[in-house]
Amino acid sequence: MPLILQAGHATRAGQRAANEDFVGMVLPGEPDLSSKGFIAAVADGVSGNDGGREASEYTIRGLLGDYYATSDTWPVTQSLDRVIKAINSWVQQQGSIRAELAGMATTLTTLVLRGHFYYFAHVGDTRLYLLRDGRLAVLTTDHVWDRPEMQHVLTRAIGLDTRIAIDHGMGELQEGDVFLLASDGVWDVLSRHVLTEHLLAMQPGADAQAAAEALLDAALAAGTRDNLSALVVRVQALPEMNLRDALSGSQQLPLPPKLKPGQTIDGYTVEEQIHASAATLLYRVREDGSGRQLVLKTLHPDKAEDAHERSAFAHEEWLARRVVGRFFPQVISPAQKSRLYYLTTWHEGSTLQQQLDVGKHFTIPEVLGCGIRLVRALGALHRRSIVHRDIKPANIHLGSDGELRILDLGVAQSGLEAEDEVRAPRAGTPSFLAPEQFDDAPASPATDLYAAGVTLYLLLTRRYPYGEIEPFQTPRFGSPVMPSRHRPDLPMWLENVLLKAIAADPAERFETAEEFLLALERGAAQPLARPAAKPLAERDPTALWRALALISVVANLLLLYLLVVR
């Protein structure tokens, strides 16, 4: 399904002799709708200058035409920035070489809707509003002097100076979102409450054009003395989320600085930093409006110029949005997003690793319960063609609500990654990597199930079946240590399940999460057979040859002794 929108616009001179406002929009067909998106813009020519109308009209017409001529490989923000700066140079130059156009300038607010995201660029005191869930938010900041008697004097405008500072922003779209682009002839006389009432009338099937006209009628009735313009857009349906938009968005937003408790970002107040690594930072934040607690994840500021890390982070967020269900934290979409981060639900509780670190002794029923829920969660991932690649106790969270959730999709794969990521088979934690991954075999659902088996083994015994493996080590995999050696109370049927899950030979392991789950759920009622012991020649050929060499040396020494004695 493509992006489906309903849009309408209106502009009038009001009580002025001439209308210096100008509005426009383009809703292209495919493939431009997918590659470049829908664009709308409103401009208000600076009053008192003969060139105000010329500046606003040229700016809108130039923007709507030139935006679609930019490269499809450019991010939306880059395309808008390049086009607006070129227009600013032309307008500024015209005002300087033509006396009748001296001082020509205009405000500009433009909106682009593409895929699941909205983007805007803004200069001046025209405004962009977003109505979502019955609440109206202003997404732009007026560029005017902050003194009361000079609040209509612009500090920034197209054509005002040779250099121009453009405000950019972006956010995620939701079905039912209503956007309003308006000149000050509308918003200056209509309260936010009145604007909200008019936009709430934009229900499915309502006429966007009628809504724009009704706003102008209300502004005139309220006594506006200025030109007035309104452009209304309602999002009726969104296309399927695609990775390209996510990657594009990751390159456009700046990273937030390191945040401290009490600081705010886009309406979220930081409560504490809960994790930090070389690449990422996690904070617990509180939403200012609702008071709910969320997790904010972002890149470390040192990675601001690292395009690879930005792309990997965007890919992680994209995957996190796909795994909707009880076994995963759910991604939350902010109304406005000015920095590169993403939000997920916060759940009280702790990871399995945190519980191990404080000395918790897991009972066999507890481990069995964790195992069943973990394998179900992996099955949900694998059905979405996602391989986690870093299953371990630190990435498994037990909530106070009793739910088990898998965390951190930072190294997960979905089959859409760049080649260099696909060729990184050892991404993850060495002690949980399957033996074939040390021979550069690719990660697969089977390697996730192996890591799940090692995780359950560790919870029961606090040891690794093949010993702890250090980074850059190339281990040998013979026979695992029987878990019952460390846990004598372990029932044989569960030991057999673990031994099958952690078998060194992939052919001897569970093929799917469903098969693993069935073995755990059937338990002692239908126990698995114990894996047959392998001969030394299969388990460790090197050890066999060493033994034969030692026997040969001893035999030769014995023969030599017998010859000397004789």
VOVO-320964 format. One line per field, with one value per residue (C-alpha): residue number from 1; x, y, z; residue in one letter. Coordinates in Angstrom, 1 decimal. Layout:
REM VOVO-320964
num: NUM/...
east: X/...
north: Y/...
up: Z/...
residu: A/...
***
This chain:
REM VOVO-320964
num: 1/2/3/4/5/6/7/8/9/10/11/12/13/14/15/16/17/18/19/20/21/22/23/24/25/26/27/28/29/30/31/32/33/34/35/36/37/38/39/40/41/42/43/44/45/46/47/48/49/50/51/52/53/54/55/56/57/58/59/60/61/62/63/64/65/66/67/68/69/70/71/72/73/74/75/76/77/78/79/80/81/82/83/84/85/86/87/88/89/90/91/92/93/94/95/96/97/98/99/100/101/102/103/104/105/106/107/108/109/110/111/112/113/114/115/116/117/118/119/120/121/122/123/124/125/126/127/128/129/130/131/132/133/134/135/136/137/138/139/140/141/142/143/144/145/146/147/148/149/150/151/152/153/154/155/156/157/158/159/160/161/162/163/164/165/166/167/168/169/170/171/172/173/174/175/176/177/178/179/180/181/182/183/184/185/186/187/188/189/190/191/192/193/194/195/196/197/198/199/200/201/202/203/204/205/206/207/208/209/210/211/212/213/214/215/216/217/218/219/220/221/222/223/224/225/226/227/228/229/230/231/232/233/234/235/236/237/238/239/240/241/242/243/244/245/246/247/248/249/250/251/252/253/254/255/256/257/258/259/260/261/262/263/264/265/266/267/268/269/270/271/272/273/274/275/276/277/278/279/280/281/282/283/284/285/286/287/288/289/290/291/292/293/294/295/296/297/298/299/300/301/302/303/304/305/306/307/308/309/310/311/312/313/314/315/316/317/318/319/320/321/322/323/324/325/326/327/328/329/330/331/332/333/334/335/336/337/338/339/340/341/342/343/344/345/346/347/348/349/350/351/352/353/354/355/356/357/358/359/360/361/362/363/364/365/366/367/368/369/370/371/372/373/374/375/376/377/378/379/380/381/382/383/384/385/386/387/388/389/390/391/392/393/394/395/396/397/398/399/400/401/402/403/404/405/406/407/408/409/410/411/412/413/414/415/416/417/418/419/420/421/422/423/424/425/426/427/428/429/430/431/432/433/434/435/436/437/438/439/440/441/442/443/444/445/446/447/448/449/450/451/452/453/454/455/456/457/458/459/460/461/462/463/464/465/466/467/468/469/470/471/472/473/474/475/476/477/478/479/480/481/482/483/484/485/486/487/488/489/490/491/492/493/494/495/496/497/498/499/500/501/502/503/504/505/506/507/508/509/510/511/512/513/514/515/516/517/518/519/520/521/522/523/524/525/526/527/528/529/530/531/532/533/534/535/536/537/538/539/540/541/542/543/544/545/546/547/548/549/550/551/552/553/554/555/556/557/558/559/560/561/562/563/564/565/566
east: 0.0/1.4/1.3/-2.3/-3.0/-5.8/-4.7/-6.2/-5.0/-6.4/-4.9/-6.6/-5.5/-7.8/-8.0/-4.8/-4.8/-2.5/-1.8/1.9/1.4/1.9/1.1/1.7/2.0/2.9/1.5/3.4/2.7/5.1/8.1/8.5/6.1/8.3/11.6/11.0/7.6/4.8/5.9/3.9/5.0/3.7/5.5/4.7/6.3/7.7/5.2/6.2/8.3/7.1/9.0/7.3/4.8/7.6/9.8/7.2/5.9/9.4/10.4/7.5/7.6/11.4/11.2/8.4/10.2/13.8/13.2/12.2/15.3/17.7/19.4/17.4/20.4/20.4/18.6/15.5/17.1/20.1/17.8/15.7/18.8/20.5/17.4/16.5/20.0/20.1/16.7/17.9/20.9/18.7/16.2/18.9/20.7/17.4/16.8/20.3/20.3/16.7/15.8/12.0/12.7/15.1/14.7/12.5/12.3/9.9/9.3/9.1/7.8/7.9/6.8/7.8/6.0/7.8/7.4/6.9/8.5/7.8/10.5/10.3/12.5/11.6/12.7/10.6/7.3/5.0/4.3/3.9/1.5/0.8/-2.4/-2.0/-4.3/-6.3/-3.3/-2.0/1.8/3.8/6.8/8.5/10.0/9.2/12.3/11.4/12.8/11.8/11.0/7.2/7.2/9.2/7.6/6.6/10.2/11.9/15.4/15.6/13.9/14.6/16.5/17.3/21.0/23.6/23.9/20.8/20.3/17.5/15.7/15.3/13.3/11.8/9.6/7.6/4.2/1.1/-2.1/-4.6/-1.9/-3.1/-0.6/-1.3/1.0/-0.2/0.9/0.7/-2.5/-4.2/-2.3/-1.9/-5.7/-6.8/-6.0/-4.6/-8.0/-9.8/-7.2/-7.5/-11.3/-11.1/-8.5/-10.4/-13.1/-10.7/-12.1/-11.8/-13.7/-13.8/-12.8/-9.3/-10.0/-13.1/-11.1/-8.5/-11.2/-13.0/-9.7/-9.5/-13.1/-12.5/-9.4/-11.3/-14.1/-11.5/-10.4/-7.1/-5.7/-3.0/-2.8/-3.9/-3.0/-3.6/-2.6/-4.1/-2.8/-4.2/-2.4/-4.9/-2.7/1.0/3.1/4.9/8.0/11.1/14.7/15.8/13.8/15.2/18.8/18.1/16.7/19.7/22.1/20.1/19.6/22.3/23.2/22.2/25.1/25.7/22.6/22.4/19.5/17.1/17.9/15.1/14.9/11.8/9.5/11.3/13.2/16.2/16.0/19.2/21.8/21.2/23.9/26.9/29.1/31.7/29.0/25.6/24.1/20.8/18.8/15.6/13.4/10.0/7.5/6.5/2.9/1.9/4.6/5.3/8.8/10.6/14.1/15.9/18.7/21.2/24.7/27.7/28.5/31.9/30.1/28.5/30.5/30.6/28.2/28.5/27.5/24.6/23.4/23.7/21.7/19.0/18.9/18.5/15.6/14.0/14.2/12.9/9.8/9.2/9.2/5.9/4.9/5.1/8.7/10.3/10.3/8.0/9.2/7.4/7.1/7.7/5.5/8.7/12.2/15.0/17.9/19.0/17.5/14.7/12.4/11.1/8.9/10.5/10.0/10.9/13.0/16.6/18.5/19.5/23.1/22.3/20.7/23.7/26.0/24.2/24.5/21.0/20.8/18.3/16.2/15.5/11.8/13.0/15.5/12.9/10.4/13.0/14.0/10.4/9.8/13.2/12.8/9.3/10.7/13.4/10.7/8.9/12.2/13.0/9.5/10.2/13.5/15.5/18.6/19.6/23.3/23.9/21.7/23.1/21.9/22.8/20.3/17.5/15.3/12.9/10.3/8.6/5.4/6.7/7.4/10.7/11.9/14.9/16.9/19.5/19.1/22.3/24.0/20.9/20.5/17.4/18.9/18.9/22.3/25.3/27.7/30.3/27.8/26.8/30.4/30.9/29.9/31.6/29.5/28.3/29.9/32.6/31.4/27.9/29.0/28.3/31.4/30.8/31.0/34.7/35.1/33.3/30.0/27.2/24.9/21.5/18.5/20.4/23.3/20.7/19.3/22.9/23.4/20.1/21.3/24.6/22.5/20.4/23.5/25.1/22.0/22.1/25.8/27.4/29.9/30.2/29.9/33.1/34.9/34.9/36.1/38.1/37.9/40.1/40.6/40.1/38.7/38.5/35.1/35.2/32.6/30.9/31.1/28.0/25.9/25.0/28.6/28.1/24.3/23.7/20.0/19.5/17.0/18.3/15.7/16.6/20.3/19.6/17.8/20.7/23.3/21.3/21.0/24.8/26.1/29.2/27.9/25.1/23.4/22.9/21.2/17.5/16.6/14.0/12.8/9.6/11.5/13.5/10.3/8.5/11.4/11.3/7.5/7.2/9.9/10.0/6.8/8.6/12.3/15.0/17.5/21.0/23.3/25.6/29.2/31.5/34.8/37.9/38.7/35.6/35.6/39.2/41.3/44.3/44.2/44.0/47.1/48.9/48.0/49.1/52.4/53.0/52.3/54.7/57.4/57.0/57.0/60.2/61.9/60.9/62.2/65.5/65.8/65.3/67.9/70.5/69.8/70.4
north: 0.0/3.5/6.6/7.9/11.5/14.0/17.7/21.1/24.7/28.2/31.7/35.2/38.8/39.5/43.2/44.0/45.3/42.5/39.0/38.5/34.9/31.9/28.2/25.1/21.3/18.4/14.8/12.8/9.4/6.4/6.1/9.7/9.3/6.5/8.1/11.8/11.9/14.5/18.2/21.2/24.7/28.1/31.4/34.9/37.8/40.5/43.3/46.8/45.6/45.5/42.3/40.4/38.6/37.9/36.5/34.2/32.9/32.3/30.5/28.1/27.5/27.0/24.7/22.5/22.1/21.8/19.4/16.6/17.3/16.5/13.2/10.2/9.2/12.5/12.5/14.6/17.2/17.6/18.1/20.7/22.5/22.7/23.9/26.5/27.9/28.3/30.1/32.4/33.4/34.2/36.2/38.1/38.9/40.1/42.5/44.0/44.5/45.7/48.9/48.2/44.9/46.2/44.3/41.6/38.6/35.9/33.4/29.7/26.6/23.3/19.8/16.5/13.2/10.1/6.6/6.5/9.9/13.6/16.2/19.9/23.0/26.4/30.1/33.0/33.1/30.9/27.8/24.0/22.3/18.6/17.2/13.8/12.0/15.1/17.3/20.1/20.8/23.5/22.0/25.2/28.2/31.7/33.6/37.1/39.5/38.5/42.1/42.7/45.7/43.8/40.4/40.8/41.8/38.8/37.7/35.2/35.1/34.0/36.8/38.7/37.8/36.1/33.4/31.6/29.4/26.8/24.9/21.2/18.6/15.1/12.6/9.5/9.5/7.8/7.1/9.9/12.6/16.1/18.7/22.4/24.9/28.5/32.1/34.5/35.9/32.7/31.6/35.1/35.5/31.9/30.3/26.8/25.6/27.0/25.5/22.2/22.2/22.9/20.2/17.6/18.0/16.4/12.9/10.2/11.2/14.9/17.5/18.9/21.8/22.8/22.6/25.0/27.4/27.2/28.2/31.3/32.2/31.9/34.1/36.8/36.6/37.0/40.3/39.4/42.4/40.4/38.1/34.6/31.1/27.6/24.2/21.1/17.5/14.3/11.0/8.3/5.3/4.5/2.2/-0.8/0.3/0.1/0.0/2.7/5.4/4.3/4.5/7.8/9.3/8.1/10.2/13.5/13.9/15.1/13.0/14.2/15.1/13.0/13.6/14.1/13.5/16.4/17.3/17.1/16.1/16.4/16.4/13.6/14.2/12.0/10.2/8.1/6.6/2.8/1.5/2.8/1.1/2.3/2.8/3.3/5.0/4.1/6.3/5.9/8.9/10.1/11.5/14.9/14.7/11.2/10.6/7.1/5.8/4.8/3.8/6.1/4.6/6.6/6.5/7.8/11.4/10.2/8.3/11.4/11.2/7.4/6.6/2.8/3.1/5.4/2.9/0.0/2.0/2.7/-0.9/-1.9/0.4/-0.8/-4.4/-3.4/-2.0/-5.3/-7.5/-6.6/-8.9/-9.8/-11.1/-7.8/-4.1/-2.2/0.9/4.2/6.9/10.5/13.3/15.2/13.9/16.4/14.0/10.5/8.1/5.7/5.0/1.7/0.6/0.5/-2.6/-3.1/-6.1/-7.2/-9.3/-12.9/-11.8/-9.2/-11.9/-14.2/-11.3/-10.9/-14.6/-15.9/-19.7/-20.7/-23.6/-26.2/-25.2/-21.5/-22.5/-24.6/-21.8/-19.4/-21.9/-22.3/-18.6/-17.9/-20.5/-19.2/-15.7/-17.0/-18.7/-15.3/-13.7/-16.5/-16.4/-12.8/-13.9/-12.2/-13.8/-12.2/-13.3/-12.3/-14.5/-14.5/-13.8/-10.1/-9.8/-11.6/-9.5/-10.9/-8.3/-7.8/-8.6/-12.1/-11.6/-12.6/-10.2/-10.4/-7.2/-5.6/-6.2/-4.3/-7.1/-8.9/-9.8/-9.8/-10.6/-6.9/-5.9/-4.7/-7.3/-6.4/-7.1/-10.4/-11.4/-10.9/-14.4/-13.9/-10.9/-11.7/-13.0/-15.8/-18.2/-18.3/-18.7/-22.0/-24.1/-23.6/-19.9/-20.1/-21.6/-18.5/-20.2/-17.6/-17.0/-18.7/-19.7/-22.8/-20.7/-18.7/-22.0/-23.1/-19.9/-20.5/-23.9/-22.4/-19.8/-22.5/-24.5/-21.4/-20.6/-24.2/-24.6/-21.2/-22.7/-23.0/-26.4/-26.1/-23.7/-19.9/-18.6/-15.4/-12.9/-13.8/-17.3/-20.3/-23.0/-26.8/-28.4/-32.0/-33.4/-30.9/-31.4/-33.1/-30.5/-33.1/-33.1/-29.6/-30.0/-33.5/-32.8/-32.2/-34.7/-36.9/-35.8/-32.1/-33.0/-34.8/-31.7/-29.5/-31.8/-31.9/-28.1/-27.6/-30.4/-29.4/-30.9/-28.7/-31.9/-33.2/-30.1/-28.9/-27.8/-25.2/-23.3/-25.3/-28.6/-27.3/-26.0/-29.4/-31.2/-28.8/-28.9/-32.7/-33.1/-36.5/-37.7/-38.2/-37.8/-37.5/-40.3/-39.5/-38.6/-41.5/-41.2/-40.5/-42.4/-40.4/-40.3/-38.2/-36.2/-35.1/-36.5/-34.5/-36.2/-39.6/-39.0/-37.7/-40.8/-43.1/-41.1/-41.5/-45.3/-45.6/-43.7/-45.9/-49.1/-48.0/-47.2/-50.6/-52.4/-50.5/-51.4/-55.1/-55.0/-53.4/-55.9/-58.8
up: 0.0/-0.9/1.3/1.1/2.0/1.9/1.4/0.7/0.8/0.7/0.6/0.7/0.8/3.7/4.4/2.5/-1.1/-2.3/-1.2/-0.5/0.7/-1.6/-1.0/-3.0/-2.8/-5.0/-4.6/-7.3/-8.5/-8.3/-8.3/-7.1/-4.2/-2.7/-3.6/-2.9/-1.2/-0.9/-0.4/0.7/1.5/2.6/2.3/3.5/1.6/3.9/4.1/3.0/0.1/-3.5/-4.0/-1.1/-3.4/-6.0/-3.3/-1.8/-5.2/-6.6/-3.4/-3.5/-7.2/-7.1/-4.1/-5.5/-8.8/-7.8/-4.9/-7.3/-9.4/-6.6/-6.4/-5.1/-3.1/-1.1/2.3/2.4/4.7/2.3/-0.7/1.1/2.4/-1.0/-2.8/-0.2/0.0/-3.8/-3.7/-0.9/-3.0/-6.0/-4.0/-2.1/-5.4/-7.1/-4.2/-4.5/-8.3/-8.8/-7.0/-7.1/-5.3/-2.7/0.6/-1.0/1.4/2.5/5.2/4.3/6.0/4.1/4.9/3.2/3.9/2.7/3.9/7.6/8.3/8.1/7.5/7.6/6.9/8.3/8.2/9.5/11.3/9.2/11.3/11.1/13.5/14.1/15.5/17.0/19.4/19.9/20.9/18.8/18.9/17.2/15.4/14.4/16.2/15.1/14.0/15.4/18.0/21.5/22.6/22.8/20.5/17.9/17.8/14.1/13.1/11.5/12.4/9.6/6.2/2.6/0.9/4.1/4.1/1.9/4.5/5.9/8.9/8.2/11.0/10.1/11.9/11.4/13.1/12.6/11.0/12.4/10.6/11.4/11.8/10.6/9.7/9.3/7.6/8.3/7.9/10.8/9.5/10.7/13.8/15.3/15.8/16.3/19.7/19.8/21.1/18.0/15.6/17.3/17.0/13.2/12.7/14.7/12.1/9.7/10.3/7.6/4.6/5.6/3.0/3.5/1.2/3.2/6.4/5.0/3.9/7.3/9.0/6.9/7.5/11.3/11.1/9.2/11.7/14.5/12.9/11.2/9.2/7.4/4.4/5.5/4.2/5.4/4.1/5.7/5.2/6.8/6.7/5.8/5.3/5.6/3.4/4.8/6.8/4.7/5.7/3.3/5.0/8.4/7.1/5.4/8.6/10.6/8.5/8.9/12.6/15.0/18.0/21.4/23.8/26.9/29.0/32.7/35.1/34.8/31.2/28.7/25.0/22.9/25.9/27.8/31.0/31.8/35.1/34.9/32.6/32.7/30.4/28.4/25.9/23.4/20.8/22.6/25.6/27.3/29.6/31.6/30.8/31.8/29.3/30.5/29.5/30.6/33.3/31.9/32.0/28.8/27.7/25.3/23.3/21.2/19.9/21.8/20.8/19.6/16.8/15.3/12.1/11.9/9.0/9.6/13.3/12.3/9.7/12.1/14.7/12.2/11.3/14.9/15.4/12.2/13.5/16.9/15.3/13.5/16.6/18.1/20.9/24.6/24.4/23.3/24.5/22.2/20.3/21.1/18.5/19.8/18.4/17.4/17.0/16.8/17.6/16.6/19.2/19.7/22.6/24.0/26.8/30.3/32.4/36.1/36.7/35.8/33.3/34.0/34.1/36.8/38.8/38.4/39.4/42.8/43.5/42.7/42.6/39.9/40.7/38.0/37.6/37.2/34.5/32.8/32.8/31.4/28.8/27.5/27.3/25.7/23.0/22.3/21.9/19.5/17.5/17.2/16.0/13.5/12.0/11.1/9.5/12.2/13.8/17.1/17.1/20.8/23.0/26.5/30.1/29.8/26.9/28.6/30.9/33.5/34.3/37.7/35.7/35.1/31.4/29.8/27.1/24.7/24.6/22.2/18.5/17.8/15.9/14.7/11.0/8.8/5.4/4.3/5.7/3.8/2.8/5.4/8.2/6.7/6.6/10.3/11.5/14.9/16.0/19.5/22.7/22.1/24.9/23.3/19.7/18.0/17.0/13.3/13.6/14.5/11.0/9.6/9.0/8.9/11.8/11.5/13.7/14.7/16.2/18.2/19.6/20.5/22.4/24.2/25.2/26.6/28.5/30.2/31.0/32.6/34.7/36.1/36.6/36.5/34.0/30.2/28.6/26.7/29.0/28.8/25.5/25.3/22.3/19.4/20.8/18.5/20.7/20.2/20.8/22.0/24.3/26.7/30.4/31.6/33.4/36.1/37.2/38.5/39.3/40.6/41.1/37.4/35.9/33.2/30.7/31.0/30.8/27.5/26.2/27.1/25.5/22.3/22.3/22.8/20.5/18.7/15.5/14.0/12.6/16.1/17.5/17.4/13.9/14.9/18.0/17.8/18.1/21.1/22.7/22.3/24.0/27.0/27.3/27.1/29.7/31.5/29.8/26.4/27.2/24.6/24.2/25.5/22.7/21.8/23.0/20.1/19.7/20.3/16.6/16.0/19.2/19.0/16.1/17.2/20.7/19.0/16.9/19.9/21.9/19.0/18.7/22.5/22.3/19.4/21.2/24.3/22.2/20.4/23.7/25.1/22.0/22.3/25.9/25.2/22.4/24.8/27.6/25.3
residu: M/P/L/I/L/Q/A/G/H/A/T/R/A/G/Q/R/A/A/N/E/D/F/V/G/M/V/L/P/G/E/P/D/L/S/S/K/G/F/I/A/A/V/A/D/G/V/S/G/N/D/G/G/R/E/A/S/E/Y/T/I/R/G/L/L/G/D/Y/Y/A/T/S/D/T/W/P/V/T/Q/S/L/D/R/V/I/K/A/I/N/S/W/V/Q/Q/Q/G/S/I/R/A/E/L/A/G/M/A/T/T/L/T/T/L/V/L/R/G/H/F/Y/Y/F/A/H/V/G/D/T/R/L/Y/L/L/R/D/G/R/L/A/V/L/T/T/D/H/V/W/D/R/P/E/M/Q/H/V/L/T/R/A/I/G/L/D/T/R/I/A/I/D/H/G/M/G/E/L/Q/E/G/D/V/F/L/L/A/S/D/G/V/W/D/V/L/S/R/H/V/L/T/E/H/L/L/A/M/Q/P/G/A/D/A/Q/A/A/A/E/A/L/L/D/A/A/L/A/A/G/T/R/D/N/L/S/A/L/V/V/R/V/Q/A/L/P/E/M/N/L/R/D/A/L/S/G/S/Q/Q/L/P/L/P/P/K/L/K/P/G/Q/T/I/D/G/Y/T/V/E/E/Q/I/H/A/S/A/A/T/L/L/Y/R/V/R/E/D/G/S/G/R/Q/L/V/L/K/T/L/H/P/D/K/A/E/D/A/H/E/R/S/A/F/A/H/E/E/W/L/A/R/R/V/V/G/R/F/F/P/Q/V/I/S/P/A/Q/K/S/R/L/Y/Y/L/T/T/W/H/E/G/S/T/L/Q/Q/Q/L/D/V/G/K/H/F/T/I/P/E/V/L/G/C/G/I/R/L/V/R/A/L/G/A/L/H/R/R/S/I/V/H/R/D/I/K/P/A/N/I/H/L/G/S/D/G/E/L/R/I/L/D/L/G/V/A/Q/S/G/L/E/A/E/D/E/V/R/A/P/R/A/G/T/P/S/F/L/A/P/E/Q/F/D/D/A/P/A/S/P/A/T/D/L/Y/A/A/G/V/T/L/Y/L/L/L/T/R/R/Y/P/Y/G/E/I/E/P/F/Q/T/P/R/F/G/S/P/V/M/P/S/R/H/R/P/D/L/P/M/W/L/E/N/V/L/L/K/A/I/A/A/D/P/A/E/R/F/E/T/A/E/E/F/L/L/A/L/E/R/G/A/A/Q/P/L/A/R/P/A/A/K/P/L/A/E/R/D/P/T/A/L/W/R/A/L/A/L/I/S/V/V/A/N/L/L/L/L/Y/L/L/V/V/R
***
